[in-house]
Amino acid sequence: MIRIDALWLCAAPVDMRCGTERLLAHVITTLGAARAHHGYLFCNARASRMKLVVHDGFGVWCAARRLNAGGFVWTGKTAGVPAALQLTREQFDALVVGLPWQRLSDMQVICRA
């Protein structure tokens, strides 16, 4: 089992033809270093494909996910949005199935409007 202690969402869209070396270069440019047991998420411009790169301390793993319909709820690289965001496990679980992960805390309580 691959251990992942932290997940980072890289906000800028990436060409999904990139392999592990180019994605790692993007991580180092954005975050300064690729740390062991950290996962880095990338998405294409249409938000229909996602890649996860994990440095396990010995090597690098790369996994891909594609949605047949719709897209992932991603954050675009705009003013005020950091180049990379750290995600919780719950946010990651919501993201990979296409749910609005940014609003998880708001969605956990139902109250009168």
Secondary structure, DSSP 8 states (H G I E B T S, - for coil): ----SEEEEE-S---TT--HHHHHHHHHHHHS---TTEEEEEE-TTS-EEEEEEE-SSSEEEEEEE-SSS--------TT--SEEEE-HHHHHHHHTT--GGGHHHHT-----
